[in-house]
Amino acid sequence: MGGTPQAKESIERLTSPDEHTTPRNIRLDLRYEGTDFCGWQMQDNQRSVEGVLLEAIRHILPDLPRVHAAGRTDAGVHAEHQVAQFFSHTQLTTEALHRAINYYLPDDVTVTDVSDVPLDWDARRHARRRTYRYSILHSRRRDPLIRRTTARIYRPLDIPAMQEATRVFVGVHDFSAFRSTHCEARNPVRRITGAVLLQEGHCIHFWIEGYAFLRHMVRTIVGTLIEVGLGTLSLEDVQDILKSRDRTRAGQTAPAHGLTLVRVTYPGELAPLERMGYAEPD
């Protein structure tokens, strides 16, 4: 828990929820470092983001059944901006809820904002775009300060070739070749509105933006781009792999700790790659 004794005393004085009040749909914006989580979704005998968040909220609202997120992140994946929601009859202000929830959360996850939204608002269905970033330290020297959020490759990479290959993924495609064999999505077709690979010093950042993604899709794309950088695959190979819909032809799934959910964007908001000029308009 990240609060002070004074905060705890204040939280304990909060008014109990009144079941006779009007129902509310409460939105939570949050961020977390995914290293020590099994992912977003609760799993038996494992530590999940959903689990610790629900445990924190139940200190204040004991009867809360579930929280629902804009999307699930896998084990080890981080989030700069995730969105969740829950329904409640509580009379507590959003400010009081914000303070109380954060008091009971562990240090590797925090709620950044709490707000009331319309009852028919849905964190997942109403999301306009999701933006991910995969970060690679391209250096022979380790950097302990970013080791939990950045993968490392020390072999020479052809960065321009990787940058050119990112364009293959923009548009509407069947991404069967780039999803986990355990992916349960019925439809493998996804629309990617933007993809770009940018180099900043010794770090390479692959950004990708779209409405939704398949399980392990971004990490498999990154693994394939690395093969392009190493000279194992060509631009034409990547195009053929995408068309083939054959997972065995794509690269390995890149390590989870390099991936971050950067932002979930809703109608009226510009997504990060749109703002940067690297994404198609709707």
N, C-alpha and C positions, 0 to 999 in steps of 0.2 A: 504494500500500500504506500502511496506517495504523499500522504497528507500529514499535517501537524496535529498535535493534541487539541489545539484550539479548533481546527477544522473538524475533527472528529466530534467534539462537543457540540459544534454548530449543526453538524449533520444529524446527530441523534435527537435534536430538537425539532427536526423537520416534521411537518404535519403528515399524518398517515393518509394514504389515498382514500377517497370517498367513492364507493362504488355507485352512488346515485348521481354522480356528475356526468356531464357529456363526455363520450369517448373521445380520445385524442390519438392522432397518428404522430408519433414523435420521431424525428430524424436525428441520427447521430453521424457526424463526420469524425473520422478517426484515422490514426496512423499507428503503425507498429513495425517493429523489427522482427522478422519472421524466423530467425535462427532457431529459437527454442520452442517453436510451435509445430504441430503436425499439420498445420494449414488452418484455414478459416473454420471449416466444418468440424463439429464435435464428433469425436470417435472414442470408443470405449478405452478407458485406461490410458488416454493420451491427452496431452495439453494442447488445446486449440484456442484460437483467438475468440471464436464464438463462445467457447466455454468460459473463459475468464471474464469476458464482457458480461455474459449472462449472470455469472456468479456475483459480479460487482453490482449489477442492477438489482438483483434479488435481495441485496442487503437493504434496499430502499423500497422495492416493490416485490414482496415475497412471492406473490402469485403469478408473476410474469412467466408465460409458457415458453416463448421463443423470441429471438431477434432474427430478422431477415436482412441479408446483405445484398448489395448490388451485384456481387459475384464472389465466387470462391477462389481464394488463392491456395496454392499447393504448399506442402511442407517446405519451410525454408525461404519462401518468397515473402518479400517485404511490401509495405504499402505506405506511400506518402499521403495518399488520400483514398480511403475506403468509405463507403456510405452504408449505413444500416438503419433499420427502423423497427419500432415496436408500437403496439396499441396499448393504451392504458386509460384509466379513469382518474388518474392522479391529479390533484389540484396544485402540486408543486410547480413552481415556475421553472422555465427552462434553465435559468441561471442556477437555481438550487439543484436541479438534476445534474447539471454539468459539474458542479462542484462536488456533489456527493459521489457520482459515478467515478470520477477521477481519483477520489480519495481511496476507493476500494480496488482500483486497478493496479496491476504490477507495473514495474518501471519500463517494460518493453512494449507497452501499448498505452495510448492516451486518446481521449476524446477531445477534439479541437473545437467542436461546436455542437450545440443542441438546439433544435428549432421545431416548431409545430408546422406541420404540412397538412394539406387537405386529406380527408379520410380515404379518398380513392387514389392517392398518390402511392406509387410502388417504386421502391428503390431500384429494383432490377428492371422491370418492364419499361419504366420511364427514362432510364438512362439513355442518353443520346449517343455518347461515345465513351470508350475506355482507352486510356493511353498507358502503354507499358514502356519501360526503358530497361535494356540489358546492358550492364556495364562490365567492361573488361580492362584490366590493367595489363598493358602490353609492355612488359619490362622484365628484365632478369632480376631486378631487385624487388623484394617483397615490400609491401606497405602495410604494416600492422593496423594502421588507423582505418583502412577501408577493407580489410580482409573479410569481414562478415557480409559486405554488400557488393563486392566486386570480385568476379572471377579473374584468373591470371593466366596469361599465355606469354611465354618468353620467346617462342620461335618466330622468325620473320613472317610478316603478313603483308599481302598485297592489298593495301587499304583501298585504292581506287577500284580494283576489281570487286571487292566486297560492296563498295558503295553502288557500283553499277548493278550488281545482282539484287540489291534491295528493291529495285523498281519492279522486279518480276512479280512481287507479291501484292502490289497495289491493284485494286479492282475487285471484282467478284470472281471468286475461284472456288473450286472443290479442293479443300485442304486435307484430303484423306492421307496424303503422303507425309503430312507434317503434324499428325496427331498421335497421341498415345494409343497403343493397342487396347487399352482399357477405357478409352473415351466412350462415354455412353450417349453422346449427342446423336440424335437420329439423322440430322441433316448436317453433312460436313461442309456445306457451302457457306462461306463467310465473305462479307465485304470489308476490305481494308481500304481506308480512306487516305492513309499516309504511312510511309516507311522511309526512314533515312538513317544513315550511319554517319556519325560526326566524331571527329577526333579532337580531343582537348588535352594537350600535353601527352603524357604517357597513357591516357585513358581513352578507350573507344566506347562510344555509347550508341547502341542501336535502339532507335525509337520506332514504335509501331502503334497505329491508332485505328480503331474500328468500333463497330457496334458491339460485337461479341467475339470470343475466341474459343477454340477447342482446347481440350486438355493437353498440356505440354506443347501447344502449337508454337508459341513464341520461342520457347527454348529449343525446339527442333529446328526452327528457321535459323536461329543463331548458330546451332551446331553445323548446319549446312553452309552458312556464310563463312564460318571458320574454315571449312574444307575448301571453299573458294579462295580464301586468303592464303591458305597453305599451298595452293596450286593443284590440289587433288581433284577439284571440280571446276568446270568452266561455266560461264554464263549460260551457254546452250544446255549444259547438263542440268542446271537448276530449272530451266524452262521445261525440259523433258521430264524431270522428276515431278514437278507440279502437275503436269498433264497425265503422268502415269498413275497417280493416286496410289502409289506403292510405297508404303512406309519403309520398307527394307532398303530403298534406294537413297533415302535422305540421310543427312548426317546424324551423329549422335545427339541425344538430348543434352543440352548444355546444363551445367550445375545450377541448382535452384537459387543459390545465394546471390547470383548476379542479377536476378530479376526483381524489379520493383513495379508495383502498380502505382503509376504517377498520379493519375486523376481519373475520377468518374465525372462525366460532364452531363448536364441536363439541359433541356430546351431553354434557349435564351443565353446560354453560356458558350464561350469559345473554348474549344479543346486546345491543349498545348501545341500540337503540331499545326493546327489552324492558325494560332497566334504567331507561330514561327514562320508561317508561309510554306509549310511542307505537306499540307493535306488538301485533298479535294473538298469542295463545298458539298453540302447535301443536295 
